Amino acid sequence: MTKLQEGGMRWVQWGIAASTLVLLSACAIEPQPYSREEFAAKAAAEQKAIAKDVEAISRPLTLPEAVARAVKYNFEARVRMMEEAQALGQLDVSRWELLPKLVANAGYNGRSEPNATRSRGLYSQSTSTSEPTYSQDRDHATADLTATWNLLDFGVGYFNAKAQADRALIATERRRKTLHNLTQEVRAAWWRAASAQKLRGEVARTLTQAEQALEASREVEAANIRNPIDILRYQRSLIDTIRQLETIEQELSTAKTELSVLIGMPPGTEFAVAVPDDDQLAAPQWTMPIERMEEQALTSNADLHEAAYLQRISVQETRRAIVRLFPGITLSGGRQFDGNSFLMANRWWEAGAKVTWNLMTVFSGPSEIKAAEAAEAVTDARALAMHMAVLSQAHIALRQFDIAVRQFQRASQIHDIDKRILSHSQAREAANTQGELERISNDTTMIVGLLRRYQTLAQVHAALGRIQATLGIDPIPNEVASQDINTLTEEIAHRLSKLEGGDGALPADAPTTPPAAPISSAAPVALAPGSGNAHNDEGKPLLSELTQWFAPPAQETVALAPASAAEQGVAIH
C-alpha cells in the first residue's frame, strides 16, 4: 500500500470517529437554565451597559440639552439606528447576490481496488478474455474553480435588491419618526419635570402646615371647647385640601423619572432642571398658514415617505413575479484539475451553457402575478388613506395647538388672580383677620394655579411637537447626529428657537400670517368644535369636517395629570 493510500485511509478513519463523536454529543444536549448568580451577573452587566458612555449632567438641564441627550442616548432611538444600519447591511448583501457565483472545489478520491474493466461485444454479447484494464488511479485528487451565472436568478435578485434598497430607506424614515415622537415626549416631560422642581418645596411646606392644622383641630375637638359640627367641617375641608396636595405630590414625584428614562439616564439619577422664572413663561407661536403646512406635510412626513417606498416595493414584487415566468439560462466556466495520472492533460478549461424552465410556472404564473397586482392595489389604497390621514392630522394638530395656547393664556390669567388673592390674604394674615384654614386654602389654590399653568404650557409644547412630527421637521440634521452633547445642544437650541418662533419649516419667501391675538379677560372666546378654525382655508369641507369631528372639546378646567403625548395626538401607524 502506497503512502498516499495509507494517508487516505487514515483520513477516512478520522472522519468516521469525528462523525460518531458529533452524533453522541447531539444526543447528550439537555436544557440548561441560568442560575440565580448568572442572572444577577447578567443584570449587573446590563445595568453597567446602560450607564456606559453616557455623559453625566453637570449643569441644570435645559430643554435643548434634554432633546440632545434623548437623540444621543435614548435606547429606542438607538434601536432604530441599529435597524437602519442592519437594513443597509442587507442591501450590501443583496448587491453581492447579483454577481456570478465563483466556487472553488477540492477533493480526494480513493479506492481499495483499481477500477479495472473488461469489454463486451455489442452484437455478440461475448466478454473479452484479455487482461482487464483500468484508466484511473485508485487514489487521486481533484480541484476546480468555476464561475456560474444564472440569468433568471440575476433578474429576481435585481428586483430583490431594489426592494431591499427601499426597505433601507423605510428604516431611515422610521428612525426619523422615532426622533419626532421622542422630541415631542421630551418637550412635555421636561416641562412636567420643571413644574415638579418648581412646586415640590411649596407642596411639601403647605402639606406640613395642613397636617399640623388638622392635628391641632383634633386636640380642640378632644377638649370640647368649640362646636363639634364646626370642628368636623373644618377637619373635612383640611382633609380635602390634604388629598388635593397629595395628588399633586404624586403627580410631581414621577416627572423626573419619566424624563430620565427618555434622555437615557438611569432612573433615580439626581439632576436639576433649568426652570425659567414665572414671568418668563410664554407660549410659543406658530405662524405658518394651513396651506403651507399641508404642502410641508405631504413632502416631508415620515409616514408618507414610508408609504411611498412600500408602493415601490409592491411594484418590484409584481415585476419579480413576471420575471419568474421566463426560463433560466445558466452560463458556467472555470479551470479544472484532476490528479489522475492516466489523463493526457491534468489541467483544462471548461465552459458550458444550460437552459432550465419550470413548466409549472405556465399554470401558476398568472395566479402569482394577479396576487402581486392585488397586493400593489392594496398598497396604493393604503397610501391614499395615509395621504388623507396626514392632511387631517395637520389640521387637527393646528387646532389642538390653538386650543392649548388659549388654555395656557386662561391659566395665566387665573394664576395672576391667585397671586393677587394671596397678596390680600397675606395682608389679612398680618392683621390677624383670617383663619388658618383660609390661609392654607389660598396657598393650595396658588399651587394648583401655578401647576395648571405649567401643565397647559407642557400641552402647548406637546401640540407644537405634534405639528413638528406631522410636518416632518427633523429635530436635528444628519450631519451633526454623531457629535458631542454640546454641539447637539447648540444645533437643537437653534432649531427649537426657529420652531417656537413660528417659522421652523417656513422658507424665506413663503407668506406668513400674524399670530393669534391674546385673549382678553373681558371677552371669553367660544372654543366648541363647531365654531370653526381661523386657519382653515375654504374649498376643503371634508378636512374642516374631520377637524370638527376629531378636535378635542375646549375645557376651562385643566386636569391635574396631563394626558400623555400618545393620547393627545392622532397616531398614524
Secondary structure by P-SEA (a helix, b strand, c coil): ccaaaaaaaaaaaaaaaaaaaaaaaaaacccccccaaaaaaaaaaaaaaaacccccccccccaaaaaaaaacccaaaaaaaaaaaaaaaaaaaaaaaaccbbbbbbbbbbbcccccbbbbbccccccccccccccccccbbbbbbbbbbbaaaaaaaaaaaaaaaaaaaaaaaaaaaaaaaaaaaaaaaaaaaaaaaacaaaaaaaaaaaaaaaaaaaaaaaaccccaaaaaaaaaaaaaaaaaaaaaaaaaaaaaaaaaaaacccccbbbbccccccccbbbbbbcccaaaaaaaaacccaaaaaaaaaaaaaaaaaaaaaaaabbbbbbbbbbbbbcccccccccccccbbbbbbccccccaaaaaaaaaaaaaaaaaaaaaaaaaaaaaaaaaaaaaaaaaaaaaaaaaaaaaaaaaaaaaaaaaaaaccccaaaaaaaaaaaaaaaaaaaaaaaaaaaaaaaaaaaacccccccccccccaaaaaaaaaaaaaaaaaccccccccbbbbcccccccccbbbbbcccccccccccccaaaaaaaaacccccccccccccccccccccccc
